[in-house]
Amino acid sequence: MIDWGEARRIYAESIGVLTISLGGGILAGAVLGTEGMRDGFRAYPGLLLLLPAFLATRGNVYGALGARIASGLHQGLIEPRFERDRRLLNAVIASFINGITISVFIGFLSWLILQLLGRESAQLTELVGITLIAGTLTAFVLIVGLLALVFLGFRRGFDPDNLIGPIVTTLGDIFGVAFLYVALIVVEVLG
């Protein structure tokens, strides 16, 4: 039997964060459309190839972290605050390592695919450097941002399961694109 009250509660909790997520996606798109990003795509062939995978894995890696945190909160195994907690620390460290590792792999794989296809490509060190820098920066922001927003929402009575997907997607898109741009500048300066 359908519990319409529960369905309305889930909708009410979700609609605000989904609306914010929509705005965040548009903001990320606006950053992608800047002259600086377009110049980066031209200067570093392969960047456009890796972009969808880079952004998608932000959601995958940190969405899994969010799911662990939500389960821990629901079960009372994790308190909704920043404190030294073995479960929380292990989940954060694993997510950080996964995020960095997959970022480097995306840079390498993009370079390899372009080589195999005989297409123009930025140097391997450039693509890996860009994804490493952007991946490291997004890891910090996504971990801290996700924990802060989920903990705050949980303390205010929101179900973290209704918050995690939109939060991770929004933060991943906005900061993923922004930090790819920052990484382009850093690689340009160092190159």
C-alpha positions as CSV (number, residue, x, y, z in Angstrom):
1,M,0.0,0.0,0.0
2,I,1.3,3.5,-0.9
3,D,2.0,5.8,2.0
4,W,1.2,9.2,0.5
5,G,2.3,11.0,3.6
6,E,5.7,9.5,3.3
7,A,5.9,10.2,-0.4
8,R,5.0,13.9,0.2
9,R,7.7,14.1,2.9
10,I,10.3,12.7,0.6
11,Y,9.2,15.0,-2.2
12,A,9.3,18.0,0.2
13,E,12.8,17.2,1.5
14,S,14.1,16.6,-2.1
15,I,12.6,19.5,-4.1
16,G,14.7,22.2,-2.5
17,V,18.1,20.5,-2.9
18,L,17.1,19.4,-6.4
19,T,16.4,23.0,-7.3
20,I,19.7,24.1,-6.0
21,S,21.3,21.2,-7.9
22,L,19.7,22.5,-11.1
23,G,21.3,25.9,-10.5
24,G,24.6,24.3,-9.8
25,G,24.5,22.4,-13.1
26,I,23.8,25.6,-15.0
27,L,26.7,27.3,-13.2
28,A,29.0,24.5,-14.1
29,G,27.9,24.8,-17.7
30,A,28.6,28.5,-17.6
31,V,32.1,27.9,-16.4
32,L,32.6,25.4,-19.3
33,G,31.5,28.0,-21.7
34,T,34.1,30.6,-20.7
35,E,36.8,31.6,-23.1
36,G,39.4,30.2,-20.7
37,M,37.9,26.7,-20.8
38,R,37.5,26.8,-24.6
39,D,41.1,27.8,-24.9
40,G,42.0,24.9,-22.5
41,F,40.2,22.4,-24.7
42,R,42.1,23.7,-27.7
43,A,45.5,23.8,-25.9
44,Y,45.1,20.3,-24.3
45,P,43.5,17.9,-26.8
46,G,42.0,15.1,-24.8
47,L,40.6,17.3,-22.1
48,L,37.1,17.2,-23.7
49,L,37.4,13.4,-23.9
50,L,38.1,13.0,-20.2
51,L,35.6,15.6,-18.9
52,P,32.5,13.4,-18.8
53,A,34.3,10.6,-17.0
54,F,36.0,13.0,-14.6
55,L,32.7,14.5,-13.6
56,A,30.8,11.2,-13.4
57,T,33.4,9.6,-11.1
58,R,33.0,12.5,-8.7
59,G,29.4,11.4,-8.2
60,N,30.4,7.7,-8.1
61,V,33.2,7.9,-5.6
62,Y,31.7,10.5,-3.3
63,G,28.2,9.2,-3.7
64,A,29.5,5.9,-2.2
65,L,31.0,7.9,0.7
66,G,27.6,9.6,1.2
67,A,25.8,6.3,1.2
68,R,28.2,5.0,3.9
69,I,27.7,8.1,6.0
70,A,23.9,7.9,5.6
71,S,23.9,4.2,6.7
72,G,26.1,5.1,9.7
73,L,23.8,8.0,10.7
74,H,20.6,5.9,10.3
75,Q,22.1,3.1,12.4
76,G,23.5,5.5,15.0
77,L,27.1,4.3,14.3
78,I,28.2,7.8,13.2
79,E,27.3,11.1,15.0
80,P,26.4,14.0,12.7
81,R,29.5,16.1,13.6
82,F,33.1,16.4,12.8
83,E,34.9,14.3,15.3
84,R,37.5,11.6,15.3
85,D,35.6,8.5,14.5
86,R,37.2,5.3,13.1
87,R,34.3,4.5,10.7
88,L,34.1,8.0,9.4
89,L,37.9,8.4,9.0
90,N,38.2,5.0,7.2
91,A,35.4,6.0,4.8
92,V,36.9,9.4,4.1
93,I,40.4,8.0,3.5
94,A,39.1,5.3,1.2
95,S,37.1,7.9,-0.8
96,F,40.0,10.3,-1.0
97,I,42.3,7.5,-2.3
98,N,39.7,6.3,-4.8
99,G,39.1,9.8,-6.0
100,I,42.7,10.5,-6.7
101,T,43.5,7.1,-8.2
102,I,40.5,7.2,-10.6
103,S,41.4,10.8,-11.6
104,V,45.0,9.8,-12.6
105,F,43.6,6.8,-14.4
106,I,41.2,8.9,-16.4
107,G,44.0,11.2,-17.5
108,F,46.1,8.2,-18.6
109,L,43.2,6.4,-20.2
110,S,42.2,9.5,-22.2
111,W,45.8,9.9,-23.5
112,L,46.0,6.1,-24.4
113,I,42.7,6.2,-26.3
114,L,43.8,9.2,-28.3
115,Q,47.1,7.4,-29.1
116,L,45.4,4.3,-30.2
117,L,43.0,6.2,-32.4
118,G,45.9,8.2,-33.9
119,R,44.3,11.5,-32.8
120,E,46.0,14.6,-31.5
121,S,46.6,14.5,-27.8
122,A,48.2,16.6,-25.1
123,Q,51.2,15.0,-23.5
124,L,50.5,12.2,-21.0
125,T,52.1,14.3,-18.2
126,E,49.8,17.2,-19.0
127,L,46.6,15.2,-19.0
128,V,47.5,13.3,-15.8
129,G,48.7,16.5,-14.2
130,I,45.4,18.2,-14.9
131,T,43.3,15.3,-13.6
132,L,45.6,14.8,-10.5
133,I,45.4,18.5,-9.5
134,A,41.6,18.8,-10.2
135,G,41.0,15.4,-8.5
136,T,42.9,16.3,-5.4
137,L,41.1,19.7,-5.1
138,T,37.7,18.2,-5.7
139,A,38.3,15.5,-3.2
140,F,38.9,18.0,-0.4
141,V,35.9,20.1,-1.3
142,L,33.5,17.2,-1.9
143,I,34.5,15.4,1.3
144,V,34.2,18.4,3.6
145,G,31.1,19.8,1.7
146,L,29.3,16.5,1.6
147,L,29.9,15.8,5.3
148,A,29.0,19.3,6.4
149,L,25.7,19.5,4.4
150,V,24.6,15.9,5.3
151,F,25.4,16.4,9.0
152,L,23.6,19.7,9.0
153,G,20.6,18.3,7.2
154,F,20.5,15.2,9.4
155,R,20.6,17.4,12.6
156,R,17.6,19.4,11.2
157,G,15.6,16.2,10.6
158,F,16.3,15.6,6.9
159,D,16.9,12.1,5.6
160,P,20.4,12.0,4.3
161,D,19.4,9.6,1.5
162,N,17.3,12.5,0.0
163,L,20.3,14.9,0.1
164,I,23.3,12.9,-0.9
165,G,22.7,12.5,-4.7
166,P,21.9,16.1,-5.4
167,I,24.7,17.4,-3.1
168,V,27.4,15.2,-4.6
169,T,26.2,15.9,-8.2
170,T,26.1,19.6,-7.7
171,L,29.4,19.9,-5.8
172,G,31.1,17.5,-8.2
173,D,29.9,19.4,-11.3
174,I,30.6,22.9,-10.0
175,F,34.0,22.2,-8.4
176,G,35.0,19.6,-10.9
177,V,34.7,22.1,-13.7
178,A,36.2,24.9,-11.7
179,F,39.2,22.9,-10.5
180,L,39.8,21.5,-14.0
181,Y,40.2,25.2,-15.0
182,V,42.5,25.8,-12.1
183,A,44.5,22.7,-13.1
184,L,44.8,24.0,-16.6
185,I,46.3,27.2,-15.3
186,V,48.7,25.4,-13.0
187,V,49.9,23.0,-15.8
188,E,50.3,26.0,-18.1
189,V,52.4,27.9,-15.6
190,L,54.5,24.8,-14.7
191,G,54.8,23.6,-18.4
